[in-house]
Amino acid sequence: MSPKQEVGYAEAMAELEEILDELEGDHLDVDVLAERVRRASELLTTCRDRIARAQGDVDKIVADLEDFDAGTGTGTDDDSGDEEPDVDD
């Protein structure tokens, strides 16, 4: 048996749309109905996992940027070195 290929978010959403169209029709056999609902459940889990993973990635990137910003003095305090040096006469 080959390993199950993971589908992308867009592919999962497209397949969910197809399943929804099938479920809205009157011609779906009850045996097929159970299989399509099972597949829809798998696809929803995939989509939720992808969204959670993307949210985690975004949160990490934002935290890294905030840490970088705080560590280098490039945050809200402008420390660009534009001040004139003190000169004693």
C-alpha atoms as one frame of an Amber mdcrd trajectory, in Angstrom:
protein
   0.000   0.000   0.000   1.408   3.433  -0.928   1.558   6.242   1.633  -1.394
   8.609   1.561  -0.550  11.747  -0.406  -1.319  14.900   1.519  -3.519  17.295
  -0.415  -3.037  21.045  -0.342  -5.504  23.499   1.126  -6.813  24.721  -2.238
  -7.218  21.152  -3.486  -9.069  20.168  -0.314 -11.427  23.135  -0.614 -12.143
  22.324  -4.258 -12.915  18.703  -3.383 -15.146  19.830  -0.519 -17.091  21.997
  -2.989 -17.567  18.976  -5.252 -18.777  16.867  -2.339 -21.175  19.590  -1.258
 -22.602  19.753  -4.769 -23.085  15.968  -4.716 -24.748  16.064  -1.297 -27.152
  18.786  -2.409 -28.328  16.589  -5.288 -31.035  13.951  -4.937 -29.251  11.240
  -6.898 -26.598  10.174  -4.355 -26.717   6.508  -3.298 -26.789   5.980   0.473
 -23.630   3.826   0.353 -21.802   6.551  -1.550 -23.212   9.171   0.809 -21.443
   7.646   3.825 -18.139   7.540   1.914 -18.475  11.154   0.746 -19.259  12.379
   4.269 -16.217  10.482   5.586 -14.026  12.059   2.901 -15.441  15.517   3.665
 -14.537  15.006   7.323 -10.945  14.117   6.353 -10.695  17.177   4.125 -12.039
  19.470   6.841  -9.436  18.113   9.246  -6.735  18.754   6.639  -7.941  22.338
   6.134  -8.080  23.019   9.868  -4.576  21.604  10.325  -3.240  23.743   7.473
  -4.840  26.875   8.914  -3.482  26.124  12.402  -0.004  25.479  10.978  -0.092
  28.715   8.979  -1.249  30.647  12.052   1.612  29.166  14.083   4.101  30.113
  11.362   2.770  33.675  11.214   2.855  33.990  15.017   6.461  32.793  15.072
   7.515  35.206  12.335   5.833  38.126  14.102   7.475  37.168  17.414  10.871
  36.873  15.701  10.414  40.298  14.113   9.426  41.811  17.454  12.465  40.231
  19.127  14.719  41.509  16.355  13.165  44.960  16.576  13.597  45.103  20.362
  17.141  43.746  20.226  18.495  46.218  17.679  16.876  49.424  18.857  14.837
  49.834  15.699  11.527  49.796  17.514   9.351  52.746  18.371  12.303  54.679
  19.825  14.193  56.236  16.931  17.838  55.582  17.698  19.193  56.326  14.254
  22.223  58.286  15.405  21.117  61.556  13.822  21.903  63.579  16.939  24.864
  65.948  16.847  27.695  64.935  19.178  28.338  67.021  22.285  31.310  69.278
  21.694  33.047  71.014  24.599  34.488  74.438  23.733
